[in-house]
Structures are given as structure tokens and as C-alpha cells.
């Protein structure tokens, strides 16, 4: 009798565990319907990076264009393939052949000892707060490249921008995956500018 009672108790316990696990897993899956959707806009994307759980206040598009082009409108392939070291971020230029010609793009590598820590992102004198003053919500929106270890930094930076009335966009990246921006080329949908998300 005792072994049968033990067997029944174990069976009921296992069934309850599976039931609880199934309910919890199903409840978690329902959050997928809230994944942000892009919406059309005529505003300009401002690209930022969150890495090492820090926010980097550098407009990636602006610093890469300034570093590679300066005041010129064109660039040689040799100059495009250079690495350029800025204070916060290392830029690596790349040129590949695409369907509609050459594509020049830049990969960005954040420096671990730079950037704005999470605790300082929302401060009035934070570089994040100061850079916002250069833009208007009806003209631009921030787009964040976010490495897997930097969700907290992204949420803090997004909150600062959102409080000022800005929409935002973001793209998750692996910790070893650099964000890239295409500066020249990219026809046929390659290098499409991401849109803000709801």
C-alpha cells in the first residue's frame, strides 16, 4: 500500500508541476504581441550605440560622415577602408561590391572605458541630455543599436528621449556584433534606414 500511495503522490506532484510550468510559459508568450512595430515617418534617424551597459552620446552617422568625408562629397576606396579612432568609438570602413555598385559602410566598436554609465544617463548635465537639445521631435528620432549586455542602458537612454517627446527605434545586437551604417550605395533595399517604433 505504501509504494502505491507514494507513486500516486509523485504522479500528482509531477502533473501539478507540469501544469504550473505550462501556465507560466503560456503567459510569458503573450508578451510577443506587444513587440514594437515600425511606422512611416519623414523624420531623420539619429544613430546611437549602447554597449558595455553604457550609452554612447555620439551620433554615429555624423561622426562617420565627418571622419571619412570631411567637407568632400566623394572618397577613394583606399580612404574608405581606413580605421579611424575617435574618443569613444573605433570606426572601421569597409567597401564591398553590391548589385548596384560599390557599397561603403562603417562598423562601430565602442571603447569599454568610455560611454555614459546607467546611473548618469538621466542627469541634467549628462551628454545624453545635452545632445537632445540639438534636435526637435518633429524633425528627428533616435535609433539605438543595443548589444545584449546593454538593455538597462538602452532603457534609461530611451526614457530620457521619450520624456522630451521623441519617438525611438532600436535594434538588438550580439555582444560581438558591431552596428553598421551604409554611407554610399545600398540599392535594392540594402541599408534601409530603420523607422521609429510604436
Secondary structure in CASP SS format (residue, H / E / C, confidence):
PFRMAT SS
TARGET T0000
AUTHOR 0000-0000-0000
METHOD secondary structure of the structure
MODEL  1
X C 1.00
X H 1.00
X H 1.00
X H 1.00
X H 1.00
X H 1.00
X H 1.00
X H 1.00
X H 1.00
X H 1.00
X H 1.00
X H 1.00
X H 1.00
X H 1.00
X H 1.00
X H 1.00
X H 1.00
X H 1.00
X H 1.00
X H 1.00
X H 1.00
X H 1.00
X H 1.00
X H 1.00
X H 1.00
X H 1.00
X H 1.00
X H 1.00
X H 1.00
X H 1.00
X H 1.00
X H 1.00
X H 1.00
X H 1.00
X C 1.00
X C 1.00
X C 1.00
X E 1.00
X C 1.00
X C 1.00
X C 1.00
X C 1.00
X C 1.00
X E 1.00
X E 1.00
X E 1.00
X E 1.00
X E 1.00
X E 1.00
X E 1.00
X E 1.00
X C 1.00
X C 1.00
X E 1.00
X E 1.00
X E 1.00
X C 1.00
X C 1.00
X C 1.00
X H 1.00
X H 1.00
X H 1.00
X H 1.00
X H 1.00
X H 1.00
X H 1.00
X H 1.00
X H 1.00
X H 1.00
X C 1.00
X C 1.00
X C 1.00
X C 1.00
X C 1.00
X C 1.00
X C 1.00
X H 1.00
X H 1.00
X H 1.00
X H 1.00
X C 1.00
X C 1.00
X E 1.00
X E 1.00
X E 1.00
X C 1.00
X C 1.00
X C 1.00
X E 1.00
X E 1.00
X E 1.00
X E 1.00
X E 1.00
X E 1.00
X E 1.00
X E 1.00
X E 1.00
X E 1.00
X C 1.00
X C 1.00
X E 1.00
X E 1.00
X E 1.00
X E 1.00
X E 1.00
X E 1.00
X E 1.00
X E 1.00
X E 1.00
X E 1.00
X C 1.00
X C 1.00
X C 1.00
X C 1.00
X C 1.00
X E 1.00
X E 1.00
X H 1.00
X H 1.00
X H 1.00
X C 1.00
X C 1.00
X C 1.00
X C 1.00
X C 1.00
X C 1.00
X H 1.00
X H 1.00
X H 1.00
X H 1.00
X H 1.00
X H 1.00
X C 1.00
X C 1.00
X C 1.00
X C 1.00
X C 1.00
X C 1.00
X C 1.00
X E 1.00
X E 1.00
X E 1.00
X E 1.00
X E 1.00
X E 1.00
X E 1.00
X E 1.00
X H 1.00
X H 1.00
X H 1.00
X H 1.00
X H 1.00
X H 1.00
X H 1.00
X H 1.00
X H 1.00
X H 1.00
X H 1.00
X H 1.00
X H 1.00
X H 1.00
X H 1.00
X H 1.00
X C 1.00
X C 1.00
X C 1.00
X C 1.00
X E 1.00
X E 1.00
X E 1.00
X E 1.00
X E 1.00
X E 1.00
X C 1.00
X C 1.00
X C 1.00
X C 1.00
X C 1.00
X E 1.00
X E 1.00
X E 1.00
X E 1.00
X E 1.00
X E 1.00
X C 1.00
X C 1.00
X C 1.00
X C 1.00
X C 1.00
X C 1.00
X C 1.00
X C 1.00
X C 1.00
X C 1.00
X C 1.00
X C 1.00
X E 1.00
X C 1.00
END
